[in-house]
Amino acid sequence: MRLYRFITEPDTPEFCHRVTQALNRGWELHGNPTMTYDATKGVTMCGQAVVKYVPDEEYTRETKLGAY
């Protein structure tokens, strides 16, 4: 099964920690990171897509992506 996640977080060290945690759990970066300014909240938001291949598993809508 091939999994996809898009990690988002305000532009703080927590964003980097979340992406680093995913990488250390076997996820791979997919594409470039993104940044945008949320004028309503007054913060810069970051995003990074990650993908992971999990052999011998079948994807369902109930798959808990964070568990991998």
PQR file with spaces between the fields and no chain letter, atoms N, CA, C, O and H, PARSE charges and radii, in Angstrom:
ATOM       1  N    MET     1       0.850   -1.162    0.000 -0.4000 1.5000
ATOM       2  CA   MET     1       0.000    0.000    0.000 -0.0000 2.0000
ATOM       3  C    MET     1       0.895    1.223    0.000  0.5500 1.7000
ATOM       4  O    MET     1       1.935    1.233    0.659 -0.5500 1.4000
ATOM       5  N    ARG     2       0.512    2.226   -0.713 -0.4000 1.5000
ATOM       6  CA   ARG     2       1.229    3.495   -0.781 -0.0000 2.0000
ATOM       7  C    ARG     2       0.391    4.526   -0.032  0.5500 1.7000
ATOM       8  O    ARG     2      -0.790    4.710   -0.325 -0.5500 1.4000
ATOM       9  H    ARG     2      -0.333    2.218   -1.248  0.4000 1.0000
ATOM      10  N    LEU     3       1.017    5.202    0.943 -0.4000 1.5000
ATOM      11  CA   LEU     3       0.310    6.172    1.773 -0.0000 2.0000
ATOM      12  C    LEU     3       0.786    7.589    1.479  0.5500 1.7000
ATOM      13  O    LEU     3       1.930    7.797    1.074 -0.5500 1.4000
ATOM      14  H    LEU     3       1.977    5.052    1.181  0.4000 1.0000
ATOM      15  N    TYR     4      -0.095    8.557    1.685 -0.4000 1.5000
ATOM      16  CA   TYR     4       0.196    9.968    1.470 -0.0000 2.0000
ATOM      17  C    TYR     4      -0.325   10.760    2.652  0.5500 1.7000
ATOM      18  O    TYR     4      -1.439   10.536    3.123 -0.5500 1.4000
ATOM      19  H    TYR     4      -1.024    8.388    2.013  0.4000 1.0000
ATOM      20  N    ARG     5       0.492   11.690    3.127 -0.4000 1.5000
ATOM      21  CA   ARG     5       0.065   12.617    4.178 -0.0000 2.0000
ATOM      22  C    ARG     5       0.536   14.011    3.806  0.5500 1.7000
ATOM      23  O    ARG     5       1.557   14.166    3.137 -0.5500 1.4000
ATOM      24  H    ARG     5       1.398   11.873    2.744  0.4000 1.0000
ATOM      25  N    PHE     6      -0.197   15.021    4.231 -0.4000 1.5000
ATOM      26  CA   PHE     6       0.225   16.404    4.076 -0.0000 2.0000
ATOM      27  C    PHE     6       0.274   17.008    5.463  0.5500 1.7000
ATOM      28  O    PHE     6      -0.761   17.225    6.094 -0.5500 1.4000
ATOM      29  H    PHE     6      -1.027   14.895    4.775  0.4000 1.0000
ATOM      30  N    ILE     7       1.471   17.276    5.933 -0.4000 1.5000
ATOM      31  CA   ILE     7       1.687   17.778    7.287 -0.0000 2.0000
ATOM      32  C    ILE     7       1.617   19.302    7.239  0.5500 1.7000
ATOM      33  O    ILE     7       2.303   19.927    6.431 -0.5500 1.4000
ATOM      34  H    ILE     7       2.312   17.099    5.421  0.4000 1.0000
ATOM      35  N    THR     8       0.798   19.901    8.093 -0.4000 1.5000
ATOM      36  CA   THR     8       0.697   21.349    8.175 -0.0000 2.0000
ATOM      37  C    THR     8       0.863   21.792    9.617  0.5500 1.7000
ATOM      38  O    THR     8       0.528   21.073   10.558 -0.5500 1.4000
ATOM      39  H    THR     8       0.241   19.393    8.749  0.4000 1.0000
ATOM      40  N    GLU     9       1.389   22.989    9.756 -0.4000 1.5000
ATOM      41  CA   GLU     9       1.651   23.512   11.094 -0.0000 2.0000
ATOM      42  C    GLU     9       2.064   24.976   10.917  0.5500 1.7000
ATOM      43  O    GLU     9       2.637   25.326    9.886 -0.5500 1.4000
ATOM      44  H    GLU     9       1.662   23.573    8.992  0.4000 1.0000
ATOM      45  N    PRO    10       1.787   25.832   11.896 -0.5600 1.5000
ATOM      46  CA   PRO    10       2.368   27.176   11.826  0.2800 2.0000
ATOM      47  C    PRO    10       3.896   27.089   11.737  0.5500 1.7000
ATOM      48  O    PRO    10       4.491   26.086   12.131 -0.5500 1.4000
ATOM      49  N    ASP    11       4.515   28.135   11.221 -0.4000 1.5000
ATOM      50  CA   ASP    11       5.962   28.171   11.030 -0.0000 2.0000
ATOM      51  C    ASP    11       6.672   28.306   12.376  0.5500 1.7000
ATOM      52  O    ASP    11       7.110   29.387   12.769 -0.5500 1.4000
ATOM      53  H    ASP    11       4.032   28.949   10.901  0.4000 1.0000
ATOM      54  N    THR    12       6.768   27.177   13.062 -0.4000 1.5000
ATOM      55  CA   THR    12       7.447   27.085   14.360 -0.0000 2.0000
ATOM      56  C    THR    12       8.320   25.833   14.326  0.5500 1.7000
ATOM      57  O    THR    12       8.213   25.037   13.392 -0.5500 1.4000
ATOM      58  H    THR    12       6.412   26.299   12.742  0.4000 1.0000
ATOM      59  N    PRO    13       9.178   25.645   15.322 -0.5600 1.5000
ATOM      60  CA   PRO    13       9.963   24.415   15.364  0.2800 2.0000
ATOM      61  C    PRO    13       9.104   23.145   15.363  0.5500 1.7000
ATOM      62  O    PRO    13       9.575   22.088   14.942 -0.5500 1.4000
ATOM      63  N    GLU    14       7.859   23.232   15.826 -0.4000 1.5000
ATOM      64  CA   GLU    14       6.983   22.051   15.871 -0.0000 2.0000
ATOM      65  C    GLU    14       6.758   21.471   14.479  0.5500 1.7000
ATOM      66  O    GLU    14       6.672   20.253   14.322 -0.5500 1.4000
ATOM      67  H    GLU    14       7.477   24.091   16.169  0.4000 1.0000
ATOM      68  N    PHE    15       6.663   22.336   13.466 -0.4000 1.5000
ATOM      69  CA   PHE    15       6.505   21.844   12.094 -0.0000 2.0000
ATOM      70  C    PHE    15       7.696   20.971   11.719  0.5500 1.7000
ATOM      71  O    PHE    15       7.520   19.866   11.206 -0.5500 1.4000
ATOM      72  H    PHE    15       6.733   23.326   13.595  0.4000 1.0000
ATOM      73  N    CYS    16       8.905   21.460   11.971 -0.4000 1.5000
ATOM      74  CA   CYS    16      10.108   20.684   11.643 -0.0000 2.0000
ATOM      75  C    CYS    16      10.161   19.383   12.433  0.5500 1.7000
ATOM      76  O    CYS    16      10.595   18.357   11.909 -0.5500 1.4000
ATOM      77  H    CYS    16       9.048   22.358   12.388  0.4000 1.0000
ATOM      78  N    HIS    17       9.723   19.415   13.690 -0.4000 1.5000
ATOM      79  CA   HIS    17       9.704   18.189   14.505 -0.0000 2.0000
ATOM      80  C    HIS    17       8.731   17.166   13.921  0.5500 1.7000
ATOM      81  O    HIS    17       9.035   15.973   13.892 -0.5500 1.4000
ATOM      82  H    HIS    17       9.371   20.248   14.116  0.4000 1.0000
ATOM      83  N    ARG    18       7.572   17.615   13.460 -0.4000 1.5000
ATOM      84  CA   ARG    18       6.588   16.685   12.887 -0.0000 2.0000
ATOM      85  C    ARG    18       7.105   16.051   11.602  0.5500 1.7000
ATOM      86  O    ARG    18       6.940   14.849   11.394 -0.5500 1.4000
ATOM      87  H    ARG    18       7.325   18.584   13.484  0.4000 1.0000
ATOM      88  N    VAL    19       7.730   16.850   10.738 -0.4000 1.5000
ATOM      89  CA   VAL    19       8.289   16.309    9.499 -0.0000 2.0000
ATOM      90  C    VAL    19       9.443   15.363    9.827  0.5500 1.7000
ATOM      91  O    VAL    19       9.542   14.286    9.238 -0.5500 1.4000
ATOM      92  H    VAL    19       7.864   17.826   10.907  0.4000 1.0000
ATOM      93  N    THR    20      10.313   15.747   10.752 -0.4000 1.5000
ATOM      94  CA   THR    20      11.436   14.900   11.146 -0.0000 2.0000
ATOM      95  C    THR    20      10.947   13.578   11.729  0.5500 1.7000
ATOM      96  O    THR    20      11.518   12.525   11.442 -0.5500 1.4000
ATOM      97  H    THR    20      10.233   16.622   11.230  0.4000 1.0000
ATOM      98  N    GLN    21       9.908   13.626   12.534 -0.4000 1.5000
ATOM      99  CA   GLN    21       9.346   12.399   13.105 -0.0000 2.0000
ATOM     100  C    GLN    21       8.842   11.483   11.992  0.5500 1.7000
ATOM     101  O    GLN    21       9.076   10.275   12.029 -0.5500 1.4000
ATOM     102  H    GLN    21       9.445   14.481   12.766  0.4000 1.0000
ATOM     103  N    ALA    22       8.154   12.052   11.007 -0.4000 1.5000
ATOM     104  CA   ALA    22       7.663   11.243    9.887 -0.0000 2.0000
ATOM     105  C    ALA    22       8.826   10.611    9.129  0.5500 1.7000
ATOM     106  O    ALA    22       8.768    9.431    8.782 -0.5500 1.4000
ATOM     107  H    ALA    22       7.965   13.034   10.977  0.4000 1.0000
ATOM     108  N    LEU    23       9.875   11.377    8.871 -0.4000 1.5000
ATOM     109  CA   LEU    23      11.040   10.837    8.158 -0.0000 2.0000
ATOM     110  C    LEU    23      11.671    9.685    8.937  0.5500 1.7000
ATOM     111  O    LEU    23      12.091    8.690    8.346 -0.5500 1.4000
ATOM     112  H    LEU    23       9.922   12.336    9.154  0.4000 1.0000
ATOM     113  N    ASN    24      11.737    9.815   10.242 -0.4000 1.5000
ATOM     114  CA   ASN    24      12.330    8.767   11.068 -0.0000 2.0000
ATOM     115  C    ASN    24      11.432    7.549   11.218  0.5500 1.7000
ATOM     116  O    ASN    24      11.878    6.504   11.692 -0.5500 1.4000
ATOM     117  H    ASN    24      11.396   10.623   10.722  0.4000 1.0000
ATOM     118  N    ARG    25      10.174    7.673   10.819 -0.4000 1.5000
ATOM     119  CA   ARG    25       9.249    6.530   10.801 -0.0000 2.0000
ATOM     120  C    ARG    25       9.148    5.917    9.410  0.5500 1.7000
ATOM     121  O    ARG    25       8.293    5.068    9.160 -0.5500 1.4000
ATOM     122  H    ARG    25       9.812    8.522   10.434  0.4000 1.0000
ATOM     123  N    GLY    26      10.031    6.354    8.497 -0.4000 1.5000
ATOM     124  CA   GLY    26      10.086    5.728    7.183 -0.0000 2.0000
ATOM     125  C    GLY    26       9.360    6.465    6.069  0.5500 1.7000
ATOM     126  O    GLY    26       9.350    5.994    4.931 -0.5500 1.4000
ATOM     127  H    GLY    26      10.726    7.044    8.700  0.4000 1.0000
ATOM     128  N    TRP    27       8.749    7.613    6.367 -0.4000 1.5000
ATOM     129  CA   TRP    27       8.094    8.411    5.332 -0.0000 2.0000
ATOM     130  C    TRP    27       9.166    9.102    4.506  0.5500 1.7000
ATOM     131  O    TRP    27      10.269    9.344    4.996 -0.5500 1.4000
ATOM     132  H    TRP    27       8.757    7.995    7.291  0.4000 1.0000
ATOM     133  N    GLU    28       8.850    9.423    3.254 -0.4000 1.5000
ATOM     134  CA   GLU    28       9.761   10.120    2.343 -0.0000 2.0000
ATOM     135  C    GLU    28       9.130   11.450    1.944  0.5500 1.7000
ATOM     136  O    GLU    28       7.913   11.543    1.784 -0.5500 1.4000
ATOM     137  H    GLU    28       7.954    9.227    2.856  0.4000 1.0000
ATOM     138  N    LEU    29       9.962   12.478    1.786 -0.4000 1.5000
ATOM     139  CA   LEU    29       9.452   13.759    1.305 -0.0000 2.0000
ATOM     140  C    LEU    29       8.886   13.584   -0.093  0.5500 1.7000
ATOM     141  O    LEU    29       9.417   12.818   -0.897 -0.5500 1.4000
ATOM     142  H    LEU    29      10.951   12.403    1.917  0.4000 1.0000
ATOM     143  N    HIS    30       7.814   14.294   -0.375 -0.4000 1.5000
ATOM     144  CA   HIS    30       7.182   14.241   -1.696 -0.0000 2.0000
ATOM     145  C    HIS    30       6.949   15.675   -2.152  0.5500 1.7000
ATOM     146  O    HIS    30       6.030   16.343   -1.677 -0.5500 1.4000
ATOM     147  H    HIS    30       7.383   14.917    0.278  0.4000 1.0000
ATOM     148  N    GLY    31       7.782   16.145   -3.072 -0.4000 1.5000
ATOM     149  CA   GLY    31       7.651   17.522   -3.538 -0.0000 2.0000
ATOM     150  C    GLY    31       8.292   18.506   -2.586  0.5500 1.7000
ATOM     151  O    GLY    31       8.927   18.136   -1.598 -0.5500 1.4000
ATOM     152  H    GLY    31       8.529   15.602   -3.458  0.4000 1.0000
ATOM     153  N    ASN    32       8.106   19.766   -2.913 -0.4000 1.5000
ATOM     154  CA   ASN    32       8.695   20.849   -2.126 -0.0000 2.0000
ATOM     155  C    ASN    32       7.782   21.258   -0.975  0.5500 1.7000
ATOM     156  O    ASN    32       6.567   21.083   -1.057 -0.5500 1.4000
ATOM     157  H    ASN    32       7.590   20.067   -3.715  0.4000 1.0000
ATOM     158  N    PRO    33       8.362   21.806    0.104 -0.5600 1.5000
ATOM     159  CA   PRO    33       7.525   22.349    1.166  0.2800 2.0000
ATOM     160  C    PRO    33       6.814   23.606    0.658  0.5500 1.7000
ATOM     161  O    PRO    33       7.249   24.228   -0.310 -0.5500 1.4000
ATOM     162  N    THR    34       5.725   23.966    1.319 -0.4000 1.5000
ATOM     163  CA   THR    34       4.981   25.166    0.959 -0.0000 2.0000
ATOM     164  C    THR    34       4.827   26.058    2.179  0.5500 1.7000
ATOM     165  O    THR    34       4.852   25.593    3.319 -0.5500 1.4000
ATOM     166  H    THR    34       5.371   23.461    2.106  0.4000 1.0000
ATOM     167  N    MET    35       4.667   27.344    1.917 -0.4000 1.5000
ATOM     168  CA   MET    35       4.400   28.307    2.989 -0.0000 2.0000
ATOM     169  C    MET    35       3.351   29.286    2.484  0.5500 1.7000
ATOM     170  O    MET    35       3.344   29.650    1.308 -0.5500 1.4000
ATOM     171  H    MET    35       4.646   27.721    0.991  0.4000 1.0000
ATOM     172  N    THR    36       2.472   29.708    3.375 -0.4000 1.5000
ATOM     173  CA   THR    36       1.483   30.726    3.046 -0.0000 2.0000
ATOM     174  C    THR    36       1.177   31.513    4.308  0.5500 1.7000
ATOM     175  O    THR    36       1.339   31.011    5.420 -0.5500 1.4000
ATOM     176  H    THR    36       2.478   29.413    4.330  0.4000 1.0000
ATOM     177  N    TYR    37       0.747   32.711    4.131 -0.4000 1.5000
ATOM     178  CA   TYR    37       0.399   33.555    5.275 -0.0000 2.0000
ATOM     179  C    TYR    37      -1.103   33.506    5.502  0.5500 1.7000
ATOM     180  O    TYR    37      -1.877   33.773    4.582 -0.5500 1.4000
ATOM     181  H    TYR    37       0.615   33.118    3.227  0.4000 1.0000
ATOM     182  N    ASP    38      -1.526   33.166    6.724 -0.4000 1.5000
ATOM     183  CA   ASP    38      -2.934   33.156    7.111 -0.0000 2.0000
ATOM     184  C    ASP    38      -3.223   34.489    7.793  0.5500 1.7000
ATOM     185  O    ASP    38      -2.934   34.666    8.976 -0.5500 1.4000
ATOM     186  H    ASP    38      -0.898   32.950    7.471  0.4000 1.0000
ATOM     187  N    ALA    39      -3.797   35.427    7.036 -0.4000 1.5000
ATOM     188  CA   ALA    39      -4.055   36.767    7.562 -0.0000 2.0000
ATOM     189  C    ALA    39      -5.077   36.745    8.696  0.5500 1.7000
ATOM     190  O    ALA    39      -5.022   37.590    9.589 -0.5500 1.4000
ATOM     191  H    ALA    39      -4.032   35.284    6.074  0.4000 1.0000
ATOM     192  N    THR    40      -5.999   35.799    8.673 -0.4000 1.5000
ATOM     193  CA   THR    40      -7.008   35.708    9.731 -0.0000 2.0000
ATOM     194  C    THR    40      -6.357   35.403   11.076  0.5500 1.7000
ATOM     195  O    THR    40      -6.700   36.006   12.093 -0.5500 1.4000
ATOM     196  H    THR    40      -6.043   35.113    7.948  0.4000 1.0000
ATOM     197  N    LYS    41      -5.409   34.455   11.071 -0.4000 1.5000
ATOM     198  CA   LYS    41      -4.723   34.064   12.307 -0.0000 2.0000
ATOM     199  C    LYS    41      -3.448   34.860   12.540  0.5500 1.7000
ATOM     200  O    LYS    41      -2.914   34.873   13.649 -0.5500 1.4000
ATOM     201  H    LYS    41      -5.130   33.965   10.245  0.4000 1.0000
ATOM     202  N    GLY    42      -2.959   35.524   11.494 -0.4000 1.5000
ATOM     203  CA   GLY    42      -1.726   36.303   11.620 -0.0000 2.0000
ATOM     204  C    GLY    42      -0.484   35.440   11.747  0.5500 1.7000
ATOM     205  O    GLY    42       0.477   35.820   12.417 -0.5500 1.4000
ATOM     206  H    GLY    42      -3.393   35.513   10.593  0.4000 1.0000
ATOM     207  N    VAL    43      -0.500   34.259   11.094 -0.4000 1.5000
ATOM     208  CA   VAL    43       0.648   33.351   11.174 -0.0000 2.0000
ATOM     209  C    VAL    43       1.013   32.832    9.788  0.5500 1.7000
ATOM     210  O    VAL    43       0.171   32.761    8.893 -0.5500 1.4000
ATOM     211  H    VAL    43      -1.280   33.950   10.549  0.4000 1.0000
ATOM     212  N    THR    44       2.266   32.476    9.631 -0.4000 1.5000
ATOM     213  CA   THR    44       2.719   31.804    8.424 -0.0000 2.0000
ATOM     214  C    THR    44       2.539   30.312    8.630  0.5500 1.7000
ATOM     215  O    THR    44       2.983   29.762    9.637 -0.5500 1.4000
ATOM     216  H    THR    44       2.951   32.534   10.358  0.4000 1.0000
ATOM     217  N    MET    45       1.887   29.656    7.677 -0.4000 1.5000
ATOM     218  CA   MET    45       1.640   28.220    7.750 -0.0000 2.0000
ATOM     219  C    MET    45       2.599   27.500    6.804  0.5500 1.7000
ATOM     220  O    MET    45       2.867   27.967    5.698 -0.5500 1.4000
ATOM     221  H    MET    45       1.526   30.103    6.858  0.4000 1.0000
ATOM     222  N    CYS    46       3.110   26.359    7.256 -0.4000 1.5000
ATOM     223  CA   CYS    46       3.997   25.524    6.451 -0.0000 2.0000
ATOM     224  C    CYS    46       3.285   24.216    6.128  0.5500 1.7000
ATOM     225  O    CYS    46       2.406   23.778    6.870 -0.5500 1.4000
ATOM     226  H    CYS    46       2.892   25.979    8.155  0.4000 1.0000
ATOM     227  N    GLY    47       3.669   23.598    5.020 -0.4000 1.5000
ATOM     228  CA   GLY    47       3.125   22.306    4.641 -0.0000 2.0000
ATOM     229  C    GLY    47       4.174   21.471    3.922  0.5500 1.7000
ATOM     230  O    GLY    47       5.010   22.006    3.194 -0.5500 1.4000
ATOM     231  H    GLY    47       4.383   23.954    4.417  0.4000 1.0000
ATOM     232  N    GLN    48       4.129   20.166    4.128 -0.4000 1.5000
ATOM     233  CA   GLN    48       5.040   19.246    3.452 -0.0000 2.0000
ATOM     234  C    GLN    48       4.315   17.929    3.217  0.5500 1.7000
ATOM     235  O    GLN    48       3.780   17.325    4.146 -0.5500 1.4000
ATOM     236  H    GLN    48       3.450   19.731    4.720  0.4000 1.0000
ATOM     237  N    ALA    49       4.304   17.493    1.959 -0.4000 1.5000
ATOM     238  CA   ALA    49       3.738   16.191    1.633 -0.0000 2.0000
ATOM     239  C    ALA    49       4.785   15.114    1.893  0.5500 1.7000
ATOM     240  O    ALA    49       5.973   15.310    1.637 -0.5500 1.4000
ATOM     241  H    ALA    49       4.738   17.984    1.204  0.4000 1.0000
ATOM     242  N    VAL    50       4.327   13.976    2.404 -0.4000 1.5000
ATOM     243  CA   VAL    50       5.190   12.815    2.625 -0.0000 2.0000
ATOM     244  C    VAL    50       4.459   11.570    2.134  0.5500 1.7000
ATOM     245  O    VAL    50       3.230   11.509    2.170 -0.5500 1.4000
ATOM     246  H    VAL    50       3.362   13.816    2.612  0.4000 1.0000
ATOM     247  N    VAL    51       5.212   10.588    1.679 -0.4000 1.5000
ATOM     248  CA   VAL    51       4.649    9.329    1.194 -0.0000 2.0000
ATOM     249  C    VAL    51       5.403    8.162    1.825  0.5500 1.7000
ATOM     250  O    VAL    51       6.549    8.292    2.255 -0.5500 1.4000
ATOM     251  H    VAL    51       6.210   10.637    1.649  0.4000 1.0000
ATOM     252  N    LYS    52       4.725    7.026    1.866 -0.4000 1.5000
ATOM     253  CA   LYS    52       5.351    5.823    2.429 -0.0000 2.0000
ATOM     254  C    LYS    52       4.753    4.589    1.766  0.5500 1.7000
ATOM     255  O    LYS    52       3.543    4.515    1.551 -0.5500 1.4000
ATOM     256  H    LYS    52       3.794    6.920    1.516  0.4000 1.0000
ATOM     257  N    TYR    53       5.596    3.634    1.450 -0.4000 1.5000
ATOM     258  CA   TYR    53       5.150    2.346    0.929 -0.0000 2.0000
ATOM     259  C    TYR    53       5.159    1.348    2.078  0.5500 1.7000
ATOM     260  O    TYR    53       6.169    1.189    2.763 -0.5500 1.4000
ATOM     261  H    TYR    53       6.578    3.694    1.625  0.4000 1.0000
ATOM     262  N    VAL    54       4.034    0.678    2.285 -0.4000 1.5000
ATOM     263  CA   VAL    54       3.910   -0.339    3.326 -0.0000 2.0000
ATOM     264  C    VAL    54       3.561   -1.651    2.638  0.5500 1.7000
ATOM     265  O    VAL    54       2.440   -1.812    2.155 -0.5500 1.4000
ATOM     266  H    VAL    54       3.213    0.806    1.729  0.4000 1.0000
ATOM     267  N    PRO    55       4.510   -2.600    2.585 -0.5600 1.5000
ATOM     268  CA   PRO    55       4.236   -3.860    1.890  0.2800 2.0000
ATOM     269  C    PRO    55       3.218   -4.721    2.646  0.5500 1.7000
ATOM     270  O    PRO    55       3.070   -4.623    3.864 -0.5500 1.4000
ATOM     271  N    ASP    56       2.536   -5.552    1.891 -0.4000 1.5000
ATOM     272  CA   ASP    56       1.620   -6.556    2.451 -0.0000 2.0000
ATOM     273  C    ASP    56       0.481   -5.973    3.270  0.5500 1.7000
ATOM     274  O    ASP    56      -0.052   -6.650    4.149 -0.5500 1.4000
ATOM     275  H    ASP    56       2.656   -5.632    0.902  0.4000 1.0000
ATOM     276  N    GLU    57       0.101   -4.742    3.004 -0.4000 1.5000
ATOM     277  CA   GLU    57      -1.039   -4.113    3.669 -0.0000 2.0000
ATOM     278  C    GLU    57      -1.977   -3.605    2.578  0.5500 1.7000
ATOM     279  O    GLU    57      -1.538   -3.301    1.469 -0.5500 1.4000
ATOM     280  H    GLU    57       0.533   -4.192    2.291  0.4000 1.0000
ATOM     281  N    GLU    58      -3.251   -3.515    2.891 -0.4000 1.5000
ATOM     282  CA   GLU    58      -4.224   -2.993    1.941 -0.0000 2.0000
ATOM     283  C    GLU    58      -4.851   -1.731    2.523  0.5500 1.7000
ATOM     284  O    GLU    58      -5.287   -1.716    3.674 -0.5500 1.4000
ATOM     285  H    GLU    58      -3.607   -3.762    3.792  0.4000 1.0000
ATOM     286  N    TYR    59      -4.890   -0.686    1.726 -0.4000 1.5000
ATOM     287  CA   TYR    59      -5.463    0.588    2.160 -0.0000 2.0000
ATOM     288  C    TYR    59      -6.983    0.507    2.232  0.5500 1.7000
ATOM     289  O    TYR    59      -7.633   -0.069    1.360 -0.5500 1.4000
ATOM     290  H    TYR    59      -4.536   -0.698    0.791  0.4000 1.0000
ATOM     291  N    THR    60      -7.534    1.094    3.291 -0.4000 1.5000
ATOM     292  CA   THR    60      -8.970    1.327    3.404 -0.0000 2.0000
ATOM     293  C    THR    60      -9.143    2.747    3.941  0.5500 1.7000
ATOM     294  O    THR    60      -8.184    3.349    4.423 -0.5500 1.4000
ATOM     295  H    THR    60      -7.006    1.562    4.000  0.4000 1.0000
ATOM     296  N    ARG    61     -10.341    3.272    3.861 -0.4000 1.5000
ATOM     297  CA   ARG    61     -10.597    4.622    4.391 -0.0000 2.0000
ATOM     298  C    ARG    61     -10.387    4.678    5.901  0.5500 1.7000
ATOM     299  O    ARG    61     -10.210    5.761    6.458 -0.5500 1.4000
ATOM     300  H    ARG    61     -11.120    2.783    3.469  0.4000 1.0000
ATOM     301  N    GLU    62     -10.405    3.543    6.560 -0.4000 1.5000
ATOM     302  CA   GLU    62     -10.204    3.497    8.008 -0.0000 2.0000
ATOM     303  C    GLU    62      -8.719    3.424    8.392  0.5500 1.7000
ATOM     304  O    GLU    62      -8.391    3.455    9.578 -0.5500 1.4000
ATOM     305  H    GLU    62     -10.549    2.662    6.108  0.4000 1.0000
ATOM     306  N    THR    63      -7.825    3.328    7.410 -0.4000 1.5000
ATOM     307  CA   THR    63      -6.384    3.265    7.686 -0.0000 2.0000
ATOM     308  C    THR    63      -5.970    4.512    8.470  0.5500 1.7000
ATOM     309  O    THR    63      -6.249    5.636    8.052 -0.5500 1.4000
ATOM     310  H    THR    63      -8.092    3.303    6.446  0.4000 1.0000
ATOM     311  N    LYS    64      -5.315    4.309    9.589 -0.4000 1.5000
ATOM     312  CA   LYS    64      -4.828    5.410   10.429 -0.0000 2.0000
ATOM     313  C    LYS    64      -3.432    5.789    9.943  0.5500 1.7000
ATOM     314  O    LYS    64      -2.448    5.139   10.297 -0.5500 1.4000
ATOM     315  H    LYS    64      -5.088    3.396    9.929  0.4000 1.0000
ATOM     316  N    LEU    65      -3.350    6.844    9.132 -0.4000 1.5000
ATOM     317  CA   LEU    65      -2.083    7.222    8.519 -0.0000 2.0000
ATOM     318  C    LEU    65      -1.014    7.546    9.562  0.5500 1.7000
ATOM     319  O    LEU    65       0.159    7.238    9.353 -0.5500 1.4000
ATOM     320  H    LEU    65      -4.149    7.372    8.845  0.4000 1.0000
ATOM     321  N    GLY    66      -1.391    8.151   10.659 -0.4000 1.5000
ATOM     322  CA   GLY    66      -0.427    8.496   11.695 -0.0000 2.0000
ATOM     323  C    GLY    66       0.147    7.279   12.409  0.5500 1.7000
ATOM     324  O    GLY    66       1.168    7.390   13.089 -0.5500 1.4000
ATOM     325  H    GLY    66      -2.344    8.401   10.829  0.4000 1.0000
ATOM     326  N    ALA    67      -0.487    6.124   12.268 -0.4000 1.5000
ATOM     327  CA   ALA    67       0.001    4.906   12.932 -0.0000 2.0000
ATOM     328  C    ALA    67       1.218    4.329   12.199  0.5500 1.7000
ATOM     329  O    ALA    67       1.924    3.477   12.740 -0.5500 1.4000
ATOM     330  H    ALA    67      -1.316    6.033   11.716  0.4000 1.0000
ATOM     331  N    TYR    68       1.461    4.793   10.974 -0.4000 1.5000
ATOM     332  CA   TYR    68       2.582    4.283   10.211 -0.0000 2.0000
ATOM     333  C    TYR    68       3.702    5.256   10.317  0.5500 1.7000
ATOM     334  O    TYR    68       4.769    5.035    9.745 -0.5500 1.4000
ATOM     335  H    TYR    68       0.888    5.485   10.535  0.4000 1.0000
